[in-house]
Amino acid sequence: MSEYIVALTGASGAVYGIRLLRELLRREHTVHLVVSEAAYIVLGQEMDLHFERKPHLWREYLPGDLRVYSNKDIGARIASGSYITAGMIVIPCTMATISGLACGSSGNLTERAADVMMKEKRKLIVIPRETPLNSIHLKNMLALSEMGVHIIPAMPAFYHKPQSIEDMVDFIVSKALDALGIENSLYNRYSGQE
Ligand SMILES: Cc1cc2nc3c(=O)[nH]c(=O)nc-3n(C[C@H](O)[C@H](O)[C@H](O)COP(=O)(O)O)c2cc1C
């Protein structure tokens, strides 16, 4: 089994992060979870989850090998390149965090752990969520893409004929798992015109 870092930031779409966490833990991977202060606000508003400073609630809600960190915990093991993981995913990812990653600020644990991924040439996947996008957002995403970061916008498709919000969420989570190299069949993949 592998170890992954998952960061939830304060963009709309907390459900994407929760769904990805369930999929990783169900496959018995170890997950190091970093949650920003803004992400806790969104988790409360969108999913009625009020888990700030309550790691035991996270572990009850998401069974498996889940280790929860504050975004301020800059001394955590995942802040160091000497701690090896199979990849990191920021889901959903705000434009604020995209900006921090693009300029290498390392001002909190999410930004530092992601910076480590980039400097060590490990897998880093971000799932940005904002609309419309301004030129700063676009330039920051281009800078990340040029450094090898996978950019998978939270942009659901309709060709697989989603029947529910869950189906639309699964489409994005499936793309994230694909980028991590984790086999999955969360949605009906396109198989050509009949
Ligand atoms: C309910 C709510 C929804 C938000 N949605 C978004 C969003 O979709 N995209 C985004 O870039 N910022 C969004 N924000 C703003 C970010 O949360 C804010 O910029 C925050 O400082 C980001 O911090 P973080 O990246 O450390 O989580 C939202 C804020 C709130 C309270």
The ligand as an ORCA input file, in Angstrom:
! r2SCAN-3c Opt
* xyz 0 1
  C     -18.042     29.281      1.123
  C     -16.771     29.690      0.433
  C     -16.555     29.282     -0.862
  C     -15.378     29.650     -1.532
  N     -15.168     29.197     -2.801
  C     -14.007     29.462     -3.423
  C     -13.739     28.870     -4.693
  O     -14.538     28.136     -5.263
  N     -12.528     29.116     -5.255
  C     -11.570     29.904     -4.652
  O     -10.498     30.076     -5.221
  N     -11.819     30.484     -3.440
  C     -12.998     30.279     -2.810
  N     -13.251     30.818     -1.572
  C     -12.259     31.756     -0.996
  C     -11.113     31.029     -0.266
  O     -11.627     30.187      0.738
  C     -10.160     32.080      0.341
  O      -9.447     32.723     -0.704
  C      -9.186     31.483      1.336
  O      -8.344     32.504      1.829
  C      -8.353     30.386      0.725
  O      -7.472     29.865      1.684
  P      -6.842     28.420      1.498
  O      -6.331     28.323      0.094
  O      -5.733     28.371      2.505
  O      -7.884     27.412      1.812
  C     -14.423     30.483     -0.882
  C     -14.661     30.890      0.431
  C     -15.816     30.514      1.072
  C     -16.056     30.968      2.501
*
